[in-house]
Amino acid sequence: MTGADVTPPRTSVDIESVAAAVDHALATRPALPPRGVINAGTDQLIGQLRSLMALDDYGHDEPGRGAVRVLFRVAYRNLDRAVRPDETTSDADAYTYWRTVASLAAAFRDLYVNLPRERPE
């Protein structure tokens, strides 16, 4: 692994931006959007999903948090370059992938906003 392979985790994320990107991806449409819109939305959500995943472990190693462990596994599997759409992927499959990443980002966003926050005494 080189220094270029390591991206330092962000300490915060713009939740409103994540919500807007998720809403855009999951909006009901009469037809598929242009591939450029799908690709740009996918790239944006992948970055946001990675940032959300890096913010906290969300208690994944605590008893009773098996669903969080599964969520991490599913997210990592979907972020794997081998399953990500490329230029040979159909528009419909790329669109489905975009919406899948949006759903994962929404799940991590919800975990993040519901984290217990330390209260000042």
N, C-alpha and C positions, 0 to 999 in steps of 0.2 A: 504494500500500500504506500502510495506517495503522498506528499503534502497536498497535491491537487485532488486526491481522492477523498480527503476529509473536509467536510463542511462543518464549521463550528455551529452548534445548535443556537438557535435564536432564543432569547430570553422571554420574548413575548410574541404574540401574533395578533394581527388586526382581525378581530372576530367579525366585525361588520363586513370586511372584505371577503372573508371566508363565506359568510352567509350569502352575500351577493353572488359569488361564484357558484355556490351550491344551487341557489335558486335559479340562476341562469341555466345551469346544466340540466336541472330536473324540471324545467318549465315544460308544460304541455305545448306541443307544436303540431301543426297540420302536416308538416313534412320535415325531412331531415334538413338541418342547417348546412350551409356550405362547409366543405371539409376544412377550410382554413379556420372557421369559427370553432369547429370541433377540436382541431389540433391546438389552437391557442388556449381554449378553455381547459383542455386536458393538461397542458403544460402548467398553466396557472394552478390548477387544483393539485397536481402532483407536488409542486413546491409547497403549497399550503399544508397538504397532508403530511409531508415530511417534517415541516416545522412543528405542526401539532404533535406528531409522534415524538419529537425530540424534546418537547417541553417537560414531560413528566412520564413516569412509568405507570401512572394511573392505578397503582396498587396491584399490578398484574401478578405479583408474587405472593399476595396475601390470600389467606383462605377465603373461599367464597367468591373469588374474582376470576374464575375460569373463563367467563365470557369476555373479559378484557384480554386475557391471553389469546383466546381465539381471534378476537378482533385484530390484535397485532399480527398474528400469523396470516390472516386473510389479507391484511394491508401489505405486509411484506411480499406475499405471493403476487399480489396485483402490481406492485411496484417493480417487480423483477423485469428487467429489459426483455427477457424471452417471451413474456406474455403481452408486452405493450404493443400497440398498433404501430405499423410502419407503412411505408408507401404502398405495399402490396395488400394491406388489410382493406377489406371493403368498407365503404362509408358507414354502412349499417353497424358493422362490428366495432368500428372506431367510435361511433356514437354510443353504443352500449357500454364500451369501456369508459368513456367520459362520464357517463351516468353512474357507473359502478364506483369510480374514484370519487365522484361527488357524494355518493352515499357514505363511503368510508370517511371522507372529510367531515361530513355532517355528524357522524357517530363520534369521531374524536373531538370535534368542536363541542358537542354536548357533554362529553366526559370532562373536557377542560373547563367549561363554564360552571360545571357542578362540583368542581374540586372544592373540598373544604379549605377555606382561606384562614390563615392565622390572623387572629384579631388582636389589635393592640390592647394592652392592659392599662 
